[in-house]
Amino acid sequence: MEHDVHAAAEAAHTAATPLFQDPATWTGIALIIFLAILVWKKVPAAIAKSLDDRAAKIAGELANAEALRKEAEGKLEDAKKRQAEAEEEAKAIVTAAKREAEILAADAASQLQDSIARRQKMAEDRIARAEADALRDVKAAAVETASRAAAAVLTEQLSGKAADDHFAKSLDAVKKALS
């Protein structure tokens, strides 16, 4: 009930107030005057120009950002390409190193075989020389022994000067025959 009384009093106040005494009328008139001044001073055009300038600046920044993005993508692709090339080059280097290592190992094995063969040949040559030297020494010792034995036999069988001459001739003949 109190609410109805309050609404009725307000309706009586609104109906009794003349048009130019109502604050809402003056607020509306002030608003229309303010908007007219804004239009007359070309404020909406200035605001529109400001917004257009800002939109152009943002569009420029977006275009710049797009160009930077494309450049970054290009650099990324270039980096990926260089990485792939570096990986391929590394694989080629490893393959070449393996091939070279195999060649060096085969060469080293061949050189080792050659060295072993040379040393074996040298050892066989030394053994052959040692055998030849030993055979010569044995022959010389045999000649010496045979000469002494023959000298002893001849000395016993022959006596005198004729024996000495005969002995010397025989000794020379034996040495020549055994040499």
URWOGI-V804343 format. One record per residue. PHI is phi in whole degrees, 0 to 359 (* if undefined). PSI is psi in radians with two decimals (* if undefined). BURIAL is + if it has 16 or more other C-alpha atoms within 10 Angstrom, else -. Layout:
phi | psi | burial
PHI | PSI | BURIAL
PHI | PSI | BURIAL
//
This chain:
phi | psi | burial
* | -0.76 | -
299 | -0.56 | -
293 | -0.70 | -
295 | -0.65 | -
294 | -0.75 | -
292 | -0.71 | -
292 | -0.64 | -
291 | -0.66 | -
293 | -0.69 | -
290 | -0.67 | -
294 | -0.65 | -
292 | -0.64 | -
291 | -0.71 | -
290 | -0.74 | -
289 | -0.49 | -
274 | -0.30 | -
280 | 2.23 | -
291 | 2.90 | -
298 | -0.82 | -
276 | -0.01 | -
261 | -0.12 | -
279 | 2.23 | -
296 | -0.49 | -
293 | -0.60 | -
295 | -0.84 | -
296 | -0.60 | -
294 | -0.73 | -
295 | -0.76 | -
297 | -0.73 | -
297 | -0.67 | -
294 | -0.76 | -
295 | -0.73 | -
297 | -0.76 | -
299 | -0.79 | -
294 | -0.65 | -
296 | -0.72 | -
296 | -0.72 | -
299 | -0.75 | -
291 | -0.75 | -
298 | -0.66 | -
275 | 0.04 | -
60 | 0.65 | -
293 | -0.73 | -
299 | -0.64 | -
294 | -0.70 | -
295 | -0.72 | -
295 | -0.76 | -
298 | -0.73 | -
296 | -0.74 | -
299 | -0.77 | -
294 | -0.69 | -
296 | -0.73 | -
298 | -0.75 | -
294 | -0.69 | -
296 | -0.69 | -
294 | -0.71 | -
296 | -0.76 | -
295 | -0.71 | -
297 | -0.70 | -
296 | -0.74 | -
295 | -0.67 | -
296 | -0.73 | -
296 | -0.73 | -
297 | -0.75 | -
297 | -0.70 | -
296 | -0.74 | -
297 | -0.74 | -
295 | -0.67 | -
296 | -0.77 | -
296 | -0.71 | -
297 | -0.74 | -
296 | -0.69 | -
296 | -0.71 | -
297 | -0.75 | -
293 | -0.63 | -
296 | -0.78 | -
298 | -0.73 | -
297 | -0.75 | -
295 | -0.70 | -
296 | -0.71 | -
296 | -0.78 | -
296 | -0.66 | -
296 | -0.77 | -
297 | -0.74 | -
297 | -0.71 | -
295 | -0.68 | -
295 | -0.74 | -
296 | -0.74 | -
296 | -0.70 | -
296 | -0.73 | -
297 | -0.73 | -
296 | -0.71 | -
296 | -0.76 | -
296 | -0.76 | -
297 | -0.78 | -
297 | -0.70 | -
295 | -0.69 | -
296 | -0.78 | -
300 | -0.79 | -
296 | -0.69 | -
296 | -0.71 | -
296 | -0.75 | -
297 | -0.78 | -
296 | -0.67 | -
295 | -0.76 | -
296 | -0.73 | -
296 | -0.75 | -
296 | -0.71 | -
296 | -0.73 | -
296 | -0.78 | -
297 | -0.66 | -
296 | -0.76 | -
298 | -0.76 | -
298 | -0.76 | -
297 | -0.75 | -
297 | -0.75 | -
297 | -0.76 | -
298 | -0.78 | -
294 | -0.66 | -
295 | -0.75 | -
298 | -0.75 | -
297 | -0.74 | -
296 | -0.74 | -
297 | -0.70 | -
297 | -0.74 | -
297 | -0.74 | -
296 | -0.75 | -
296 | -0.73 | -
296 | -0.72 | -
296 | -0.70 | -
296 | -0.75 | -
296 | -0.76 | -
297 | -0.74 | -
295 | -0.73 | -
296 | -0.75 | -
296 | -0.74 | -
295 | -0.69 | -
295 | -0.75 | -
298 | -0.78 | -
298 | -0.74 | -
295 | -0.67 | -
294 | -0.75 | -
298 | -0.80 | +
299 | -0.79 | -
294 | -0.77 | -
295 | -0.68 | +
297 | -0.76 | +
295 | -0.73 | -
295 | -0.76 | -
295 | -0.68 | +
297 | -0.72 | +
295 | -0.74 | -
294 | -0.81 | -
292 | -0.62 | +
296 | -0.68 | -
290 | -0.69 | -
282 | -0.65 | -
251 | 2.56 | -
225 | 2.64 | -
95 | -2.95 | -
286 | -0.68 | -
298 | -0.62 | -
293 | -0.70 | -
295 | -0.73 | -
294 | -0.79 | -
297 | -0.71 | -
297 | -0.78 | +
296 | -0.72 | -
293 | -0.75 | -
294 | -0.70 | +
297 | -0.77 | +
296 | -0.70 | -
294 | -0.73 | -
295 | -0.74 | +
297 | -0.72 | -
292 | -0.67 | -
290 | -0.62 | -
275 | -0.33 | -
286 | * | -
//
